[in-house]
């Protein structure tokens, strides 16, 4: 359970970072894309962990 909470905190930090990075930039800006991809990785990991807990 602690892993999920830690992951949630990381996701929130990356969401904030993505928001900050994207201000005044196009969605296709390389920095915005990198931040978005990093967030996607964490969101996918979070979903995988939730699925594992549900299916136990």
C-alpha positions in Angstrom: 0.0 0.0 0.0 2.9 2.4 0.8 4.1 1.9 -2.8 0.8 3.1 -4.2 0.8 6.2 -2.0 4.4 7.0 -3.0 3.5 6.5 -6.6 0.5 8.8 -6.2 2.7 11.5 -4.8 5.2 11.1 -7.7 2.3 11.3 -10.2 1.0 14.6 -8.6 4.5 16.1 -8.7 4.9 15.1 -12.4 1.4 16.6 -13.2 2.5 19.8 -11.6 5.8 19.7 -13.6 4.0 19.0 -16.8 1.7 22.0 -16.2 4.6 24.3 -15.4 6.6 23.1 -18.4 3.7 23.5 -20.8 2.9 27.1 -19.9 3.4 29.1 -23.1 4.7 26.2 -25.1 3.1 24.1 -27.8 2.0 20.6 -26.9 4.5 19.3 -29.4 7.4 21.0 -27.7 10.1 18.4 -26.8 10.2 19.3 -23.2 6.4 19.0 -22.9 6.4 15.7 -24.6 9.1 14.3 -22.3 7.2 15.4 -19.2 4.0 13.9 -20.6 5.8 10.6 -21.4 7.3 10.4 -17.9 3.8 11.0 -16.4 2.4 8.3 -18.7 5.0 5.8 -17.5 4.0 6.4 -13.8 0.3 6.3 -14.6 0.7 3.0 -16.4 2.7 1.6 -13.4 0.0 2.8 -11.0 -2.7 1.1 -13.0 -0.7 -2.1 -13.2 -0.2 -2.1 -9.4 -3.9 -1.5 -8.8 -4.9 -4.3 -11.2 -2.5 -6.7 -9.3 -4.1 -5.8 -6.0 -7.6 -6.2 -7.3 -6.8 -9.6 -8.9 -5.2 -11.1 -5.8 
